[in-house]
Amino acid sequence: MASTAERLRNLISENLEVDGQPIDVPQDLNFSLIEAGVPSTDLVAFAKLVSQEFNVTFTVEHCTQLKSVQEVVELIDSQ
């Protein structure tokens, strides 16, 4: 089974875009989706997708509190 980081990396590349282009997800997940240019409305939808995909509680507040994709991985792994 793929790791949480690999699964999340795939979800990002398959579901999020910036200016109509898929996000090139780096190996180092210490980056912010907001700083990468993902619109906040897309982040809300992505939070719901992450919650369903990983069967975890992932709220809109997490979107604003978590500063990097790596922190999202850590949150998922802790639940």
PyMOL Python script that loads the backbone (N, CA, C, O; Angstrom):
from pymol import cmd

cmd.read_pdbstr("""\
ATOM      1  N   MET A   1       0.836  -1.179   0.000  1.00  0.00           N
ATOM      2  CA  MET A   1       0.000   0.000   0.000  1.00  0.00           C
ATOM      3  C   MET A   1       0.886   1.250   0.000  1.00  0.00           C
ATOM      4  O   MET A   1       1.937   1.282   0.639  1.00  0.00           O
ATOM      5  N   ALA A   2       0.450   2.251  -0.712  1.00  0.00           N
ATOM      6  CA  ALA A   2       1.200   3.499  -0.814  1.00  0.00           C
ATOM      7  C   ALA A   2       1.183   4.237   0.526  1.00  0.00           C
ATOM      8  O   ALA A   2       0.226   4.138   1.294  1.00  0.00           O
ATOM      9  N   SER A   3       2.247   4.970   0.787  1.00  0.00           N
ATOM     10  CA  SER A   3       2.325   5.753   2.017  1.00  0.00           C
ATOM     11  C   SER A   3       1.339   6.920   1.959  1.00  0.00           C
ATOM     12  O   SER A   3       0.827   7.271   0.896  1.00  0.00           O
ATOM     13  N   THR A   4       1.092   7.500   3.108  1.00  0.00           N
ATOM     14  CA  THR A   4       0.210   8.666   3.163  1.00  0.00           C
ATOM     15  C   THR A   4       0.741   9.775   2.267  1.00  0.00           C
ATOM     16  O   THR A   4      -0.024  10.407   1.539  1.00  0.00           O
ATOM     17  N   ALA A   5       2.042  10.013   2.316  1.00  0.00           N
ATOM     18  CA  ALA A   5       2.647  11.071   1.496  1.00  0.00           C
ATOM     19  C   ALA A   5       2.436  10.799   0.012  1.00  0.00           C
ATOM     20  O   ALA A   5       2.103  11.712  -0.743  1.00  0.00           O
ATOM     21  N   GLU A   6       2.626   9.557  -0.412  1.00  0.00           N
ATOM     22  CA  GLU A   6       2.438   9.212  -1.826  1.00  0.00           C
ATOM     23  C   GLU A   6       0.980   9.382  -2.240  1.00  0.00           C
ATOM     24  O   GLU A   6       0.688   9.920  -3.307  1.00  0.00           O
ATOM     25  N   ARG A   7       0.077   8.923  -1.395  1.00  0.00           N
ATOM     26  CA  ARG A   7      -1.350   9.051  -1.706  1.00  0.00           C
ATOM     27  C   ARG A   7      -1.768  10.515  -1.781  1.00  0.00           C
ATOM     28  O   ARG A   7      -2.517  10.905  -2.677  1.00  0.00           O
ATOM     29  N   LEU A   8      -1.284  11.327  -0.840  1.00  0.00           N
ATOM     30  CA  LEU A   8      -1.629  12.743  -0.840  1.00  0.00           C
ATOM     31  C   LEU A   8      -1.011  13.446  -2.049  1.00  0.00           C
ATOM     32  O   LEU A   8      -1.653  14.293  -2.671  1.00  0.00           O
ATOM     33  N   ARG A   9       0.210  13.103  -2.375  1.00  0.00           N
ATOM     34  CA  ARG A   9       0.870  13.667  -3.559  1.00  0.00           C
ATOM     35  C   ARG A   9       0.036  13.375  -4.811  1.00  0.00           C
ATOM     36  O   ARG A   9      -0.152  14.258  -5.649  1.00  0.00           O
ATOM     37  N   ASN A  10      -0.462  12.151  -4.940  1.00  0.00           N
ATOM     38  CA  ASN A  10      -1.295  11.779  -6.089  1.00  0.00           C
ATOM     39  C   ASN A  10      -2.613  12.550  -6.096  1.00  0.00           C
ATOM     40  O   ASN A  10      -3.057  13.012  -7.148  1.00  0.00           O
ATOM     41  N   LEU A  11      -3.237  12.690  -4.932  1.00  0.00           N
ATOM     42  CA  LEU A  11      -4.488  13.451  -4.858  1.00  0.00           C
ATOM     43  C   LEU A  11      -4.281  14.899  -5.300  1.00  0.00           C
ATOM     44  O   LEU A  11      -5.111  15.464  -6.012  1.00  0.00           O
ATOM     45  N   ILE A  12      -3.182  15.485  -4.877  1.00  0.00           N
ATOM     46  CA  ILE A  12      -2.892  16.869  -5.269  1.00  0.00           C
ATOM     47  C   ILE A  12      -2.728  16.964  -6.773  1.00  0.00           C
ATOM     48  O   ILE A  12      -3.345  17.814  -7.415  1.00  0.00           O
ATOM     49  N   SER A  13      -1.896  16.094  -7.340  1.00  0.00           N
ATOM     50  CA  SER A  13      -1.620  16.196  -8.780  1.00  0.00           C
ATOM     51  C   SER A  13      -2.845  15.862  -9.625  1.00  0.00           C
ATOM     52  O   SER A  13      -2.975  16.364 -10.741  1.00  0.00           O
ATOM     53  N   GLU A  14      -3.744  15.024  -9.114  1.00  0.00           N
ATOM     54  CA  GLU A  14      -4.932  14.635  -9.874  1.00  0.00           C
ATOM     55  C   GLU A  14      -6.110  15.599  -9.699  1.00  0.00           C
ATOM     56  O   GLU A  14      -7.017  15.620 -10.530  1.00  0.00           O
ATOM     57  N   ASN A  15      -6.104  16.395  -8.625  1.00  0.00           N
ATOM     58  CA  ASN A  15      -7.296  17.181  -8.307  1.00  0.00           C
ATOM     59  C   ASN A  15      -7.105  18.687  -8.202  1.00  0.00           C
ATOM     60  O   ASN A  15      -8.087  19.429  -8.214  1.00  0.00           O
ATOM     61  N   LEU A  16      -5.877  19.152  -8.101  1.00  0.00           N
ATOM     62  CA  LEU A  16      -5.660  20.588  -7.944  1.00  0.00           C
ATOM     63  C   LEU A  16      -4.896  21.156  -9.130  1.00  0.00           C
ATOM     64  O   LEU A  16      -4.005  20.516  -9.688  1.00  0.00           O
ATOM     65  N   GLU A  17      -5.270  22.374  -9.496  1.00  0.00           N
ATOM     66  CA  GLU A  17      -4.609  23.071 -10.598  1.00  0.00           C
ATOM     67  C   GLU A  17      -4.353  24.522 -10.198  1.00  0.00           C
ATOM     68  O   GLU A  17      -5.021  25.082  -9.329  1.00  0.00           O
ATOM     69  N   VAL A  18      -3.366  25.101 -10.860  1.00  0.00           N
ATOM     70  CA  VAL A  18      -3.096  26.527 -10.747  1.00  0.00           C
ATOM     71  C   VAL A  18      -3.064  27.070 -12.161  1.00  0.00           C
ATOM     72  O   VAL A  18      -2.264  26.626 -12.985  1.00  0.00           O
ATOM     73  N   ASP A  19      -3.924  28.022 -12.444  1.00  0.00           N
ATOM     74  CA  ASP A  19      -4.032  28.604 -13.791  1.00  0.00           C
ATOM     75  C   ASP A  19      -4.253  27.536 -14.857  1.00  0.00           C
ATOM     76  O   ASP A  19      -3.698  27.613 -15.953  1.00  0.00           O
ATOM     77  N   GLY A  20      -5.077  26.532 -14.519  1.00  0.00           N
ATOM     78  CA  GLY A  20      -5.416  25.489 -15.477  1.00  0.00           C
ATOM     79  C   GLY A  20      -4.353  24.426 -15.674  1.00  0.00           C
ATOM     80  O   GLY A  20      -4.508  23.538 -16.513  1.00  0.00           O
ATOM     81  N   GLN A  21      -3.273  24.509 -14.908  1.00  0.00           N
ATOM     82  CA  GLN A  21      -2.182  23.540 -15.030  1.00  0.00           C
ATOM     83  C   GLN A  21      -2.087  22.707 -13.754  1.00  0.00           C
ATOM     84  O   GLN A  21      -2.232  23.238 -12.653  1.00  0.00           O
ATOM     85  N   PRO A  22      -1.843  21.395 -13.901  1.00  0.00           N
ATOM     86  CA  PRO A  22      -1.675  20.573 -12.698  1.00  0.00           C
ATOM     87  C   PRO A  22      -0.464  21.040 -11.895  1.00  0.00           C
ATOM     88  O   PRO A  22       0.497  21.574 -12.449  1.00  0.00           O
ATOM     89  N   ILE A  23      -0.526  20.835 -10.606  1.00  0.00           N
ATOM     90  CA  ILE A  23       0.578  21.217  -9.729  1.00  0.00           C
ATOM     91  C   ILE A  23       1.677  20.171  -9.836  1.00  0.00           C
ATOM     92  O   ILE A  23       1.418  18.971  -9.745  1.00  0.00           O
ATOM     93  N   ASP A  24       2.896  20.634 -10.027  1.00  0.00           N
ATOM     94  CA  ASP A  24       4.059  19.752 -10.012  1.00  0.00           C
ATOM     95  C   ASP A  24       4.456  19.577  -8.549  1.00  0.00           C
ATOM     96  O   ASP A  24       5.073  20.462  -7.957  1.00  0.00           O
ATOM     97  N   VAL A  25       4.102  18.441  -7.976  1.00  0.00           N
ATOM     98  CA  VAL A  25       4.311  18.214  -6.546  1.00  0.00           C
ATOM     99  C   VAL A  25       5.749  17.759  -6.311  1.00  0.00           C
ATOM    100  O   VAL A  25       6.157  16.711  -6.812  1.00  0.00           O
ATOM    101  N   PRO A  26       6.521  18.544  -5.550  1.00  0.00           N
ATOM    102  CA  PRO A  26       7.909  18.162  -5.280  1.00  0.00           C
ATOM    103  C   PRO A  26       7.990  16.984  -4.310  1.00  0.00           C
ATOM    104  O   PRO A  26       7.032  16.695  -3.592  1.00  0.00           O
ATOM    105  N   GLN A  27       9.120  16.319  -4.295  1.00  0.00           N
ATOM    106  CA  GLN A  27       9.328  15.220  -3.351  1.00  0.00           C
ATOM    107  C   GLN A  27       9.262  15.722  -1.908  1.00  0.00           C
ATOM    108  O   GLN A  27       8.704  15.057  -1.035  1.00  0.00           O
ATOM    109  N   ASP A  28       9.837  16.901  -1.670  1.00  0.00           N
ATOM    110  CA  ASP A  28       9.805  17.511  -0.346  1.00  0.00           C
ATOM    111  C   ASP A  28       8.448  18.187  -0.171  1.00  0.00           C
ATOM    112  O   ASP A  28       8.150  19.172  -0.845  1.00  0.00           O
ATOM    113  N   LEU A  29       7.641  17.665   0.721  1.00  0.00           N
ATOM    114  CA  LEU A  29       6.280  18.167   0.892  1.00  0.00           C
ATOM    115  C   LEU A  29       6.187  19.370   1.824  1.00  0.00           C
ATOM    116  O   LEU A  29       5.093  19.737   2.253  1.00  0.00           O
ATOM    117  N   ASN A  30       7.312  19.981   2.137  1.00  0.00           N
ATOM    118  CA  ASN A  30       7.307  21.182   2.969  1.00  0.00           C
ATOM    119  C   ASN A  30       7.026  22.410   2.116  1.00  0.00           C
ATOM    120  O   ASN A  30       7.837  23.333   2.040  1.00  0.00           O
ATOM    121  N   PHE A  31       5.863  22.401   1.476  1.00  0.00           N
ATOM    122  CA  PHE A  31       5.429  23.552   0.687  1.00  0.00           C
ATOM    123  C   PHE A  31       3.952  23.789   0.960  1.00  0.00           C
ATOM    124  O   PHE A  31       3.228  22.886   1.380  1.00  0.00           O
ATOM    125  N   SER A  32       3.526  25.002   0.718  1.00  0.00           N
ATOM    126  CA  SER A  32       2.154  25.410   0.978  1.00  0.00           C
ATOM    127  C   SER A  32       1.354  25.416  -0.315  1.00  0.00           C
ATOM    128  O   SER A  32       1.809  25.943  -1.331  1.00  0.00           O
ATOM    129  N   LEU A  33       0.164  24.830  -0.277  1.00  0.00           N
ATOM    130  CA  LEU A  33      -0.706  24.866  -1.452  1.00  0.00           C
ATOM    131  C   LEU A  33      -1.174  26.287  -1.742  1.00  0.00           C
ATOM    132  O   LEU A  33      -1.354  26.658  -2.902  1.00  0.00           O
ATOM    133  N   ILE A  34      -1.370  27.077  -0.701  1.00  0.00           N
ATOM    134  CA  ILE A  34      -1.770  28.470  -0.904  1.00  0.00           C
ATOM    135  C   ILE A  34      -0.646  29.234  -1.594  1.00  0.00           C
ATOM    136  O   ILE A  34      -0.888  29.976  -2.546  1.00  0.00           O
ATOM    137  N   GLU A  35       0.585  29.052  -1.113  1.00  0.00           N
ATOM    138  CA  GLU A  35       1.721  29.731  -1.735  1.00  0.00           C
ATOM    139  C   GLU A  35       1.965  29.230  -3.150  1.00  0.00           C
ATOM    140  O   GLU A  35       2.528  29.950  -3.976  1.00  0.00           O
ATOM    141  N   ALA A  36       1.546  28.000  -3.436  1.00  0.00           N
ATOM    142  CA  ALA A  36       1.679  27.461  -4.794  1.00  0.00           C
ATOM    143  C   ALA A  36       0.639  28.065  -5.732  1.00  0.00           C
ATOM    144  O   ALA A  36       0.717  27.892  -6.948  1.00  0.00           O
ATOM    145  N   GLY A  37      -0.342  28.780  -5.158  1.00  0.00           N
ATOM    146  CA  GLY A  37      -1.330  29.461  -5.981  1.00  0.00           C
ATOM    147  C   GLY A  37      -2.691  28.801  -6.058  1.00  0.00           C
ATOM    148  O   GLY A  37      -3.527  29.208  -6.865  1.00  0.00           O
ATOM    149  N   VAL A  38      -2.931  27.787  -5.234  1.00  0.00           N
ATOM    150  CA  VAL A  38      -4.233  27.106  -5.243  1.00  0.00           C
ATOM    151  C   VAL A  38      -5.278  28.037  -4.622  1.00  0.00           C
ATOM    152  O   VAL A  38      -5.078  28.529  -3.511  1.00  0.00           O
ATOM    153  N   PRO A  39      -6.381  28.284  -5.318  1.00  0.00           N
ATOM    154  CA  PRO A  39      -7.439  29.147  -4.771  1.00  0.00           C
ATOM    155  C   PRO A  39      -8.065  28.543  -3.511  1.00  0.00           C
ATOM    156  O   PRO A  39      -8.159  27.323  -3.374  1.00  0.00           O
ATOM    157  N   SER A  40      -8.487  29.409  -2.606  1.00  0.00           N
ATOM    158  CA  SER A  40      -9.045  28.939  -1.337  1.00  0.00           C
ATOM    159  C   SER A  40     -10.291  28.088  -1.534  1.00  0.00           C
ATOM    160  O   SER A  40     -10.525  27.156  -0.764  1.00  0.00           O
ATOM    161  N   THR A  41     -11.092  28.388  -2.546  1.00  0.00           N
ATOM    162  CA  THR A  41     -12.284  27.568  -2.790  1.00  0.00           C
ATOM    163  C   THR A  41     -11.894  26.147  -3.180  1.00  0.00           C
ATOM    164  O   THR A  41     -12.574  25.191  -2.807  1.00  0.00           O
ATOM    165  N   ASP A  42     -10.815  26.007  -3.922  1.00  0.00           N
ATOM    166  CA  ASP A  42     -10.328  24.675  -4.277  1.00  0.00           C
ATOM    167  C   ASP A  42      -9.780  23.948  -3.054  1.00  0.00           C
ATOM    168  O   ASP A  42      -9.902  22.728  -2.947  1.00  0.00           O
ATOM    169  N   LEU A  43      -9.177  24.696  -2.132  1.00  0.00           N
ATOM    170  CA  LEU A  43      -8.663  24.078  -0.907  1.00  0.00           C
ATOM    171  C   LEU A  43      -9.787  23.509  -0.051  1.00  0.00           C
ATOM    172  O   LEU A  43      -9.632  22.450   0.556  1.00  0.00           O
ATOM    173  N   VAL A  44     -10.911  24.203  -0.001  1.00  0.00           N
ATOM    174  CA  VAL A  44     -12.058  23.709   0.767  1.00  0.00           C
ATOM    175  C   VAL A  44     -12.550  22.390   0.177  1.00  0.00           C
ATOM    176  O   VAL A  44     -12.801  21.435   0.912  1.00  0.00           O
ATOM    177  N   ALA A  45     -12.687  22.336  -1.132  1.00  0.00           N
ATOM    178  CA  ALA A  45     -13.113  21.098  -1.793  1.00  0.00           C
ATOM    179  C   ALA A  45     -12.074  20.003  -1.586  1.00  0.00           C
ATOM    180  O   ALA A  45     -12.427  18.840  -1.391  1.00  0.00           O
ATOM    181  N   PHE A  46     -10.798  20.369  -1.627  1.00  0.00           N
ATOM    182  CA  PHE A  46      -9.732  19.391  -1.437  1.00  0.00           C
ATOM    183  C   PHE A  46      -9.743  18.854  -0.006  1.00  0.00           C
ATOM    184  O   PHE A  46      -9.469  17.673   0.212  1.00  0.00           O
ATOM    185  N   ALA A  47     -10.054  19.703   0.966  1.00  0.00           N
ATOM    186  CA  ALA A  47     -10.147  19.255   2.358  1.00  0.00           C
ATOM    187  C   ALA A  47     -11.210  18.175   2.503  1.00  0.00           C
ATOM    188  O   ALA A  47     -11.007  17.191   3.214  1.00  0.00           O
ATOM    189  N   LYS A  48     -12.335  18.357   1.835  1.00  0.00           N
ATOM    190  CA  LYS A  48     -13.396  17.343   1.870  1.00  0.00           C
ATOM    191  C   LYS A  48     -12.922  16.043   1.228  1.00  0.00           C
ATOM    192  O   LYS A  48     -13.200  14.956   1.735  1.00  0.00           O
ATOM    193  N   LEU A  49     -12.213  16.159   0.123  1.00  0.00           N
ATOM    194  CA  LEU A  49     -11.688  14.979  -0.560  1.00  0.00           C
ATOM    195  C   LEU A  49     -10.695  14.230   0.326  1.00  0.00           C
ATOM    196  O   LEU A  49     -10.745  13.004   0.418  1.00  0.00           O
ATOM    197  N   VAL A  50      -9.801  14.961   0.971  1.00  0.00           N
ATOM    198  CA  VAL A  50      -8.819  14.341   1.867  1.00  0.00           C
ATOM    199  C   VAL A  50      -9.534  13.631   3.009  1.00  0.00           C
ATOM    200  O   VAL A  50      -9.172  12.513   3.375  1.00  0.00           O
ATOM    201  N   SER A  51     -10.541  14.275   3.567  1.00  0.00           N
ATOM    202  CA  SER A  51     -11.307  13.689   4.661  1.00  0.00           C
ATOM    203  C   SER A  51     -11.930  12.360   4.248  1.00  0.00           C
ATOM    204  O   SER A  51     -11.886  11.387   5.001  1.00  0.00           O
ATOM    205  N   GLN A  52     -12.510  12.323   3.055  1.00  0.00           N
ATOM    206  CA  GLN A  52     -13.138  11.100   2.556  1.00  0.00           C
ATOM    207  C   GLN A  52     -12.103  10.037   2.202  1.00  0.00           C
ATOM    208  O   GLN A  52     -12.260   8.869   2.558  1.00  0.00           O
ATOM    209  N   GLU A  53     -11.066  10.433   1.515  1.00  0.00           N
ATOM    210  CA  GLU A  53     -10.054   9.489   1.035  1.00  0.00           C
ATOM    211  C   GLU A  53      -9.339   8.785   2.184  1.00  0.00           C
ATOM    212  O   GLU A  53      -9.070   7.586   2.117  1.00  0.00           O
ATOM    213  N   PHE A  54      -9.036   9.540   3.237  1.00  0.00           N
ATOM    214  CA  PHE A  54      -8.263   8.983   4.344  1.00  0.00           C
ATOM    215  C   PHE A  54      -9.127   8.641   5.555  1.00  0.00           C
ATOM    216  O   PHE A  54      -8.623   8.157   6.568  1.00  0.00           O
ATOM    217  N   ASN A  55     -10.443   8.899   5.444  1.00  0.00           N
ATOM    218  CA  ASN A  55     -11.368   8.626   6.539  1.00  0.00           C
ATOM    219  C   ASN A  55     -10.899   9.282   7.844  1.00  0.00           C
ATOM    220  O   ASN A  55     -10.818   8.645   8.894  1.00  0.00           O
ATOM    221  N   VAL A  56     -10.595  10.578   7.734  1.00  0.00           N
ATOM    222  CA  VAL A  56     -10.138  11.356   8.880  1.00  0.00           C
ATOM    223  C   VAL A  56     -10.965  12.633   8.977  1.00  0.00           C
ATOM    224  O   VAL A  56     -11.653  13.021   8.034  1.00  0.00           O
ATOM    225  N   THR A  57     -10.883  13.269  10.129  1.00  0.00           N
ATOM    226  CA  THR A  57     -11.491  14.579  10.297  1.00  0.00           C
ATOM    227  C   THR A  57     -10.505  15.613   9.785  1.00  0.00           C
ATOM    228  O   THR A  57      -9.411  15.769  10.329  1.00  0.00           O
ATOM    229  N   PHE A  58     -10.899  16.312   8.738  1.00  0.00           N
ATOM    230  CA  PHE A  58     -10.050  17.350   8.141  1.00  0.00           C
ATOM    231  C   PHE A  58     -10.957  18.518   7.822  1.00  0.00           C
ATOM    232  O   PHE A  58     -11.797  18.437   6.926  1.00  0.00           O
ATOM    233  N   THR A  59     -10.787  19.598   8.551  1.00  0.00           N
ATOM    234  CA  THR A  59     -11.707  20.723   8.462  1.00  0.00           C
ATOM    235  C   THR A  59     -11.115  21.894   7.684  1.00  0.00           C
ATOM    236  O   THR A  59      -9.930  21.910   7.351  1.00  0.00           O
ATOM    237  N   VAL A  60     -11.962  22.856   7.410  1.00  0.00           N
ATOM    238  CA  VAL A  60     -11.509  24.085   6.761  1.00  0.00           C
ATOM    239  C   VAL A  60     -10.473  24.778   7.650  1.00  0.00           C
ATOM    240  O   VAL A  60      -9.520  25.373   7.146  1.00  0.00           O
ATOM    241  N   GLU A  61     -10.655  24.702   8.958  1.00  0.00           N
ATOM    242  CA  GLU A  61      -9.695  25.296   9.883  1.00  0.00           C
ATOM    243  C   GLU A  61      -8.309  24.684   9.712  1.00  0.00           C
ATOM    244  O   GLU A  61      -7.300  25.382   9.812  1.00  0.00           O
ATOM    245  N   HIS A  62      -8.262  23.391   9.457  1.00  0.00           N
ATOM    246  CA  HIS A  62      -6.973  22.756   9.197  1.00  0.00           C
ATOM    247  C   HIS A  62      -6.291  23.398   7.990  1.00  0.00           C
ATOM    248  O   HIS A  62      -5.071  23.558   7.973  1.00  0.00           O
ATOM    249  N   CYS A  63      -7.077  23.763   6.990  1.00  0.00           N
ATOM    250  CA  CYS A  63      -6.514  24.388   5.786  1.00  0.00           C
ATOM    251  C   CYS A  63      -5.769  25.671   6.125  1.00  0.00           C
ATOM    252  O   CYS A  63      -4.752  25.989   5.509  1.00  0.00           O
ATOM    253  N   THR A  64      -6.280  26.404   7.108  1.00  0.00           N
ATOM    254  CA  THR A  64      -5.634  27.663   7.458  1.00  0.00           C
ATOM    255  C   THR A  64      -4.545  27.485   8.507  1.00  0.00           C
ATOM    256  O   THR A  64      -3.611  28.284   8.565  1.00  0.00           O
ATOM    257  N   GLN A  65      -4.650  26.454   9.332  1.00  0.00           N
ATOM    258  CA  GLN A  65      -3.680  26.246  10.402  1.00  0.00           C
ATOM    259  C   GLN A  65      -2.438  25.500   9.935  1.00  0.00           C
ATOM    260  O   GLN A  65      -1.330  25.793  10.384  1.00  0.00           O
ATOM    261  N   LEU A  66      -2.616  24.550   9.046  1.00  0.00           N
ATOM    262  CA  LEU A  66      -1.487  23.742   8.597  1.00  0.00           C
ATOM    263  C   LEU A  66      -0.724  24.504   7.527  1.00  0.00           C
ATOM    264  O   LEU A  66      -1.313  24.957   6.545  1.00  0.00           O
ATOM    265  N   LYS A  67       0.570  24.645   7.709  1.00  0.00           N
ATOM    266  CA  LYS A  67       1.370  25.502   6.838  1.00  0.00           C
ATOM    267  C   LYS A  67       1.983  24.777   5.649  1.00  0.00           C
ATOM    268  O   LYS A  67       2.429  25.418   4.698  1.00  0.00           O
ATOM    269  N   SER A  68       2.011  23.452   5.690  1.00  0.00           N
ATOM    270  CA  SER A  68       2.626  22.721   4.580  1.00  0.00           C
ATOM    271  C   SER A  68       1.885  21.409   4.331  1.00  0.00           C
ATOM    272  O   SER A  68       1.131  20.929   5.178  1.00  0.00           O
ATOM    273  N   VAL A  69       2.115  20.855   3.173  1.00  0.00           N
ATOM    274  CA  VAL A  69       1.537  19.551   2.838  1.00  0.00           C
ATOM    275  C   VAL A  69       2.083  18.495   3.796  1.00  0.00           C
ATOM    276  O   VAL A  69       1.365  17.565   4.163  1.00  0.00           O
ATOM    277  N   GLN A  70       3.341  18.628   4.203  1.00  0.00           N
ATOM    278  CA  GLN A  70       3.931  17.684   5.155  1.00  0.00           C
ATOM    279  C   GLN A  70       3.149  17.684   6.464  1.00  0.00           C
ATOM    280  O   GLN A  70       2.959  16.628   7.066  1.00  0.00           O
ATOM    281  N   GLU A  71       2.696  18.843   6.910  1.00  0.00           N
ATOM    282  CA  GLU A  71       1.892  18.912   8.132  1.00  0.00           C
ATOM    283  C   GLU A  71       0.552  18.203   7.949  1.00  0.00           C
ATOM    284  O   GLU A  71       0.021  17.633   8.903  1.00  0.00           O
ATOM    285  N   VAL A  72       0.005  18.230   6.749  1.00  0.00           N
ATOM    286  CA  VAL A  72      -1.230  17.495   6.456  1.00  0.00           C
ATOM    287  C   VAL A  72      -0.966  15.997   6.580  1.00  0.00           C
ATOM    288  O   VAL A  72      -1.767  15.269   7.167  1.00  0.00           O
ATOM    289  N   VAL A  73       0.155  15.536   6.027  1.00  0.00           N
ATOM    290  CA  VAL A  73       0.538  14.120   6.137  1.00  0.00           C
ATOM    291  C   VAL A  73       0.625  13.724   7.609  1.00  0.00           C
ATOM    292  O   VAL A  73       0.108  12.679   8.005  1.00  0.00           O
ATOM    293  N   GLU A  74       1.270  14.549   8.411  1.00  0.00           N
ATOM    294  CA  GLU A  74       1.431  14.248   9.835  1.00  0.00           C
ATOM    295  C   GLU A  74       0.085  14.207  10.555  1.00  0.00           C
ATOM    296  O   GLU A  74      -0.128  13.360  11.422  1.00  0.00           O
ATOM    297  N   LEU A  75      -0.822  15.115  10.201  1.00  0.00           N
ATOM    298  CA  LEU A  75      -2.164  15.107  10.797  1.00  0.00           C
ATOM    299  C   LEU A  75      -2.896  13.813  10.449  1.00  0.00           C
ATOM    300  O   LEU A  75      -3.496  13.183  11.319  1.00  0.00           O
ATOM    301  N   ILE A  76      -2.846  13.426   9.195  1.00  0.00           N
ATOM    302  CA  ILE A  76      -3.521  12.200   8.756  1.00  0.00           C
ATOM    303  C   ILE A  76      -2.954  10.995   9.491  1.00  0.00           C
ATOM    304  O   ILE A  76      -3.705  10.152   9.982  1.00  0.00           O
ATOM    305  N   ASP A  77      -1.634  10.913   9.568  1.00  0.00           N
ATOM    306  CA  ASP A  77      -0.997   9.771  10.222  1.00  0.00           C
ATOM    307  C   ASP A  77      -1.286   9.719  11.719  1.00  0.00           C
ATOM    308  O   ASP A  77      -1.218   8.650  12.326  1.00  0.00           O
ATOM    309  N   SER A  78      -1.610  10.869  12.320  1.00  0.00           N
ATOM    310  CA  SER A  78      -1.870  10.895  13.762  1.00  0.00           C
ATOM    311  C   SER A  78      -3.296  10.471  14.111  1.00  0.00           C
ATOM    312  O   SER A  78      -3.599  10.217  15.277  1.00  0.00           O
ATOM    313  N   GLN A  79      -4.176  10.394  13.104  1.00  0.00           N
ATOM    314  CA  GLN A  79      -5.579  10.060  13.391  1.00  0.00           C
ATOM    315  C   GLN A  79      -5.873   8.598  13.196  1.00  0.00           C
ATOM    316  O   GLN A  79      -7.006   8.163  13.398  1.00  0.00           O
TER     317      GLN A  79
END
""", "prot")
cmd.dss("prot")
cmd.show_as("cartoon", "prot")
cmd.util.cbc("prot")
cmd.orient("prot")
